[in-house]
Amino acid sequence: MYLSLPFMVGTILLKSIKDSDYKKHFLNRFGIYENAQNLKNIVWFHAVSLGEVISSQNLVKTIAKDNDVVLSVTTPTGLREAKKIFGLDIEIVYAPWDLKWFISNYFKTYKPKALVLFETEIWPNMITQSFKNKIPVILSNGRMSKSSFKRYKKLNFLSNIVFQKITHAFVQSEAHKERFNLLGIDNERISNVGSVKFDVEINQNPSRNTIKKTILLAASTHKNEDELVINSYAKLLKEYQDLKLIIVPRHPERAESIQKLLTNSKLKSLLSKEIPQNFSTNNVHVIKATGLLKELYSIATISFVGGSLFKEYGGHNIIEPASQNCPFIVGPFMQNFSDIISEFKNQDACIQIQNEKELFNAFHNLLNDVELRDDMSTRAAEVCLRSQGSLQEQCNTILEIIRGDKIEISNSNN
């Protein structure tokens, strides 16, 4: 692992060419925090990137009412969004690379009394050092895809040792519970509580009712997905001349390259860092910002949730459009949300397509059928409402564990 350090440093430097924030606070990666606040009663909360920061915000805010929270992230988009959400209310840093010395540096600086990992953040040294310091390790909103499970099973002689050190895991479904159990967490230390992502306010009066524009929204797109969306949009324009398109890349630094694709397709476009207000001269707006999706879903007529057309991405949060009563389309690859997408599909609350042709057809059908759009969005909102409650259950139990009311921490099997 230490031999890989030059590669890790090089990767950060390369990424900083497109996003200079990768270089900021660089020493954090080594567990060095020069301007650390003098905090006590610290809970270390780790959420890797943008999506996890947004999804975990209510959980973090609840924990922060009675504890000092240090939130660590891995990416600049996560860091920026965390600062936007929390301001100065909590300490926000880059997580140290998962090497023993760097993790030890973090512990010497902050001396946390608990570690909360969000969703899939299984870091061996982070967990082991917490265990050795006799502090609870809590997995919140945990999920384990089939592919990740297979990889962990191949190294079961090593991964089992790590999973046994997790104090308690809150998971999103029975399938996830079974996988975590097979990897080494005893059943009594796993709770199937659903996903905190469902615990959002349902917007019963979205802004699209007042905008009076027909808008396609392509949200959280990745490389190669934008071309497919643009191709479908160009075909739709032949029938719907007033149709507008908003593209929100998952990584804002890709905005300029998307605008070049639009220019090549002879489509007028505008880069924007805020919610578009004027669609009169530009058919397409490319959003170079984060944290705007909630409002964008509320103005969109139809949405496509990216990260789902190619296997390597695994899909993004589909509860966001559902909570804004926005009918949504996804691609075939939703392994990061396998149980959640099943809930929506079972209720005919979304459309899942397999390829570019089906994407165009789904857009076309929804544009032609107002009743279909209304029915889909209503059913999607109902799925969200039925699935709420995980946030409160996780918060209550996590606070009990942090206080020491629920579980006694021991490192006797170390």
C-alpha positions in Angstrom: 0.0 0.0 0.0 2.8 2.4 0.9 4.5 1.6 -2.4 1.4 2.8 -4.2 1.7 6.3 -2.6 3.5 7.9 -5.7 0.6 6.7 -7.9 -2.0 8.1 -5.4 -0.2 11.4 -5.3 0.0 11.5 -9.1 -3.7 10.8 -9.4 -4.6 13.7 -7.2 -2.3 16.0 -9.2 -3.8 14.9 -12.5 -7.3 15.4 -11.2 -6.4 18.8 -10.0 -5.8 19.9 -13.6 -9.6 19.9 -14.1 -10.5 20.7 -10.5 -7.9 22.7 -8.5 -9.7 21.9 -5.2 -8.1 18.4 -5.3 -4.8 20.1 -4.3 -6.3 22.2 -1.5 -5.8 20.8 2.0 -3.5 18.2 0.4 -1.9 17.3 3.7 -5.3 16.0 5.0 -4.6 13.0 2.8 -1.7 12.1 5.1 -3.7 12.7 8.2 -2.2 16.2 8.8 -4.7 18.8 9.9 -2.8 22.1 10.5 -5.8 24.3 11.4 -7.9 21.7 13.3 -10.4 23.2 15.7 -10.0 22.3 19.4 -13.0 20.1 19.6 -14.1 17.6 22.2 -16.8 14.9 22.2 -16.1 14.2 18.6 -18.0 11.9 16.3 -16.1 11.1 13.0 -18.6 10.9 10.1 -17.3 9.7 6.8 -19.3 10.3 3.5 -17.2 9.8 0.4 -18.6 12.2 -2.2 -21.4 14.5 -3.3 -24.3 12.0 -3.2 -23.4 10.7 0.2 -23.0 14.1 1.7 -26.4 15.2 0.5 -28.1 11.9 1.5 -26.5 11.9 5.0 -27.1 15.6 5.9 -30.1 15.1 8.2 -28.3 12.3 10.0 -25.2 14.5 10.5 -27.3 17.4 11.7 -29.1 15.3 14.3 -25.8 13.9 15.6 -24.3 17.4 15.7 -27.0 18.6 18.1 -25.3 16.9 21.0 -21.8 16.2 19.6 -19.0 17.8 17.8 -18.9 16.3 14.3 -15.9 16.0 12.0 -17.1 15.2 8.5 -14.5 13.7 6.2 -15.0 13.4 2.5 -12.9 12.2 -0.4 -13.7 14.4 -3.4 -13.8 18.2 -3.9 -17.5 18.0 -5.0 -18.3 16.4 -1.6 -16.2 19.0 0.2 -17.8 22.0 -1.5 -21.3 20.6 -1.0 -20.6 19.9 2.7 -19.5 23.4 3.3 -22.5 24.7 1.5 -24.9 22.6 3.7 -23.2 22.9 7.1 -21.1 26.1 6.9 -19.1 26.4 10.1 -21.4 24.3 12.2 -19.1 21.2 11.9 -15.5 20.6 10.9 -15.2 19.4 7.3 -12.0 17.8 6.1 -10.6 15.4 3.5 -10.3 11.9 4.8 -6.8 10.5 5.3 -5.7 7.8 2.9 -6.4 4.4 4.5 -2.8 3.7 5.7 -2.0 3.0 9.3 0.3 6.0 9.9 -2.1 8.4 8.3 -5.1 7.1 10.2 -3.1 7.3 13.4 -2.3 10.9 12.7 -6.1 11.6 12.4 -6.7 10.0 15.7 -4.0 11.9 17.4 -5.5 15.2 16.1 -9.2 14.6 16.7 -9.5 11.7 19.2 -13.0 10.7 18.1 -15.3 8.8 20.4 -17.2 7.1 17.5 -16.9 6.5 13.8 -19.9 6.5 11.5 -19.4 5.3 7.9 -22.1 6.1 5.3 -23.3 3.4 2.9 -20.3 1.5 1.4 -17.2 3.0 3.0 -15.4 -0.1 4.3 -11.9 1.1 5.0 -9.8 -1.6 6.8 -7.3 0.7 8.7 -10.0 3.2 9.6 -12.1 0.5 11.1 -9.2 -1.4 12.7 -7.7 1.7 14.4 -11.2 2.6 15.7 -11.6 -0.9 17.1 -8.2 -0.8 18.8 -9.1 2.5 20.4 -12.3 0.9 21.7 -14.6 3.2 19.9 -17.8 2.0 18.1 -17.8 1.7 14.4 -21.3 2.2 12.9 -22.2 1.6 9.3 -25.2 3.8 8.4 -27.5 3.2 5.4 -25.3 0.3 4.5 -25.5 -1.4 1.1 -23.6 -4.2 -0.5 -24.1 -4.9 -4.2 -23.7 -8.3 -5.6 -20.5 -7.4 -7.4 -18.9 -5.9 -4.2 -20.0 -8.9 -2.2 -18.3 -11.3 -4.7 -15.1 -9.2 -4.5 -15.1 -9.3 -0.7 -15.8 -13.0 -0.6 -12.7 -13.7 -2.7 -10.6 -12.1 0.1 -12.8 -13.4 2.9 -9.8 -14.5 5.0 -8.9 -10.7 5.2 -12.3 -9.0 4.9 -13.9 -11.2 7.5 -11.5 -9.8 10.1 -12.5 -6.2 9.2 -16.2 -6.8 9.1 -16.1 -8.5 12.5 -14.9 -5.2 14.0 -18.0 -3.3 12.9 -20.2 -2.6 16.0 -23.5 -2.2 14.2 -24.7 -2.0 10.6 -27.9 -0.3 9.5 -28.7 -1.7 6.1 -31.2 -1.0 3.4 -32.8 -4.4 2.7 -32.8 -8.1 3.7 -30.6 -8.9 0.7 -27.9 -6.4 2.0 -28.3 -7.8 5.6 -27.6 -11.4 4.3 -24.5 -10.3 2.4 -23.1 -8.4 5.4 -23.8 -11.4 7.6 -22.0 -13.7 5.3 -19.0 -11.3 5.3 -18.7 -11.5 9.1 -21.2 -9.3 10.9 -23.4 -11.2 13.3 -27.1 -11.0 12.6 -27.8 -9.3 16.0 -25.5 -6.5 15.0 -27.3 -5.8 11.7 -30.6 -3.9 11.4 -32.7 -3.7 8.2 -34.2 -0.2 8.4 -34.5 0.8 4.8 -32.8 3.9 3.3 -32.6 7.3 4.9 -32.8 8.7 1.3 -36.6 8.2 1.5 -36.9 10.5 4.5 -37.3 13.7 2.4 -40.2 16.1 2.1 -42.5 15.4 -0.8 -43.1 18.5 -2.9 -46.8 18.6 -3.6 -46.6 21.9 -5.6 -43.5 21.7 -7.9 -42.4 24.8 -9.7 -43.1 23.4 -13.1 -46.7 24.4 -12.6 -45.7 28.1 -12.9 -42.8 27.9 -15.4 -44.9 26.8 -18.4 -42.0 25.3 -20.3 -41.5 21.8 -21.4 -38.1 20.7 -20.0 -36.1 17.6 -20.3 -33.6 17.2 -17.4 -30.6 14.9 -17.8 -29.3 14.7 -14.2 -25.9 13.3 -12.9 -24.7 12.3 -16.3 -21.4 10.7 -17.0 -19.1 10.5 -20.0 -20.7 9.0 -23.1 -24.2 9.4 -21.6 -24.4 13.0 -22.7 -24.1 12.1 -26.4 -27.0 9.7 -26.1 -29.2 12.3 -24.4 -28.3 15.0 -27.0 -29.0 12.6 -29.9 -32.5 11.9 -28.5 -33.1 15.6 -27.8 -32.1 16.6 -31.4 -34.6 14.1 -32.8 -37.4 15.3 -30.4 -36.8 18.9 -31.5 -38.2 18.0 -35.0 -41.6 17.4 -33.3 -41.4 19.6 -30.3 -39.8 22.9 -31.4 -40.1 24.6 -28.0 -38.6 21.7 -26.0 -35.8 22.7 -23.7 -32.9 20.6 -22.3 -31.0 21.0 -19.0 -27.9 18.8 -18.6 -26.3 18.4 -15.1 -23.1 16.4 -15.3 -22.2 14.5 -12.2 -18.8 16.2 -12.3 -19.2 19.9 -13.0 -15.7 20.1 -14.6 -17.1 18.2 -17.6 -19.5 21.1 -18.5 -17.3 22.7 -21.2 -16.8 19.3 -22.9 -20.5 18.8 -23.0 -21.0 22.3 -24.5 -18.6 21.3 -27.3 -20.8 18.3 -28.0 -23.8 20.5 -28.3 -21.9 22.9 -30.6 -21.0 20.0 -32.8 -24.7 19.0 -32.9 -25.5 22.6 -33.9 -27.5 23.3 -30.7 -27.3 26.6 -28.9 -26.3 26.2 -25.3 -25.3 28.2 -22.2 -23.2 27.3 -19.2 -24.9 28.2 -16.0 -24.1 28.0 -12.3 -27.7 28.6 -11.2 -31.2 27.7 -12.0 -31.9 28.8 -15.6 -34.4 31.6 -15.9 -34.4 32.6 -19.5 -34.9 29.9 -22.2 -35.8 32.2 -25.0 -32.4 32.2 -26.9 -30.8 28.9 -25.7 -32.5 25.5 -26.1 -29.9 23.8 -23.8 -28.4 24.8 -20.5 -25.4 23.0 -19.1 -25.2 23.3 -15.3 -21.7 23.8 -13.9 -22.6 23.6 -10.3 -23.7 21.1 -7.6 -26.6 21.2 -5.1 -29.2 22.4 -7.6 -30.9 19.1 -8.6 -33.7 19.3 -6.1 -34.9 22.5 -7.6 -34.2 21.4 -11.1 -36.3 18.3 -10.7 -39.2 20.6 -9.5 -39.2 22.5 -12.8 -38.5 19.6 -15.2 -41.3 18.0 -17.2 -39.4 14.7 -17.5 -36.0 13.6 -16.2 -33.3 11.0 -17.0 -31.2 10.0 -14.0 -27.6 9.4 -15.3 -24.9 7.0 -14.2 -27.3 4.2 -15.4 -26.5 3.7 -19.1 -23.1 2.1 -18.5 -22.2 -0.7 -16.1 -19.2 1.1 -14.5 -21.3 3.8 -12.8 -24.2 1.8 -11.1 -26.8 4.6 -11.0 -27.6 7.6 -8.9 -30.3 8.7 -6.5 -33.8 8.2 -7.9 -35.6 9.3 -4.8 -34.8 13.0 -5.6 -37.0 13.2 -8.7 -39.7 11.0 -7.0 -39.9 13.5 -4.1 -40.3 16.4 -6.6 -43.1 14.6 -8.4 -41.0 14.4 -11.5 -41.4 11.4 -13.8 -38.0 9.8 -14.4 -36.2 7.4 -16.7 -33.2 5.2 -15.8 -30.9 3.0 -17.8 -30.3 -0.7 -17.2 -27.4 -0.4 -14.7 -28.8 0.5 -11.3 -26.8 -1.9 -9.1 -26.1 0.8 -6.5 -29.8 1.1 -6.0 -31.0 -2.4 -6.9 -33.6 -2.7 -4.1 -34.8 0.8 -4.4 -35.3 0.6 -8.2 -37.3 -2.6 -7.7 -39.7 -0.7 -5.4 -40.4 1.8 -8.1 -40.6 -0.7 -11.0 -43.0 -2.9 -9.0 -45.4 0.1 -8.7 -44.9 1.3 -12.4 -43.4 4.4 -10.9 -40.6 4.8 -13.4 -39.4 3.7 -16.8 -36.2 1.6 -17.1 -34.7 1.5 -20.6 -31.9 -0.6 -22.1 -30.4 1.5 -24.9 -30.5 4.7 -26.8 -33.5 3.8 -28.9 -35.5 3.0 -25.8 -34.4 6.3 -24.3 -35.8 8.3 -27.2 -39.0 6.3 -27.1 -39.4 6.8 -23.3 -39.0 10.6 -23.8 -41.4 10.6 -26.7 -44.1 8.6 -24.9 -43.9 10.7 -21.8 -44.0 14.0 -23.8 -47.1 12.7 -25.6 -49.0 11.5 -22.5 -49.7 13.9 -19.7 -51.8 11.3 -17.8 -48.9 8.8 -17.9 -46.6 11.5 -16.5 -49.0 12.4 -13.7 -49.6 8.7 -12.8 -45.9 7.9 -12.7 -45.0 10.8 -10.6 -47.9 10.2 -8.2 -47.0 6.5 -7.7 -43.3 7.5 -7.2 -44.2 9.9 -4.5 -46.3 7.2 -2.8 -43.3 4.8 -2.8 -41.3 7.4 -1.0 -44.0 8.0 1.6 -44.5 4.3 2.3 -40.7 3.8 2.8 -40.0 6.7 5.3 -38.9 6.2 8.9 -35.3 5.0 8.5 -33.7 8.3 9.5 -35.4 8.4 12.9 -34.6 4.8 13.7 -31.0 5.1 12.7 -30.5 8.4 14.6 -32.0 7.1 17.8 -29.9 3.9 17.8 -26.7 5.6 16.7 -27.0 8.2 19.5 -27.6 5.3 22.0 -24.5 3.6 20.8 -22.4 6.8 21.0 -23.6 7.4 24.5 -22.7 3.8 25.4 -26.3 3.0 26.4 -26.7 0.2 23.9 -23.5 -1.7 23.2 -20.4 -2.3 25.1 -17.3 -2.0 23.0 -14.6 -4.6 23.4 -11.5 -5.4 21.4 -11.1 -8.8 22.9 -11.0 -10.6 19.5 -8.3 -8.3 18.2 
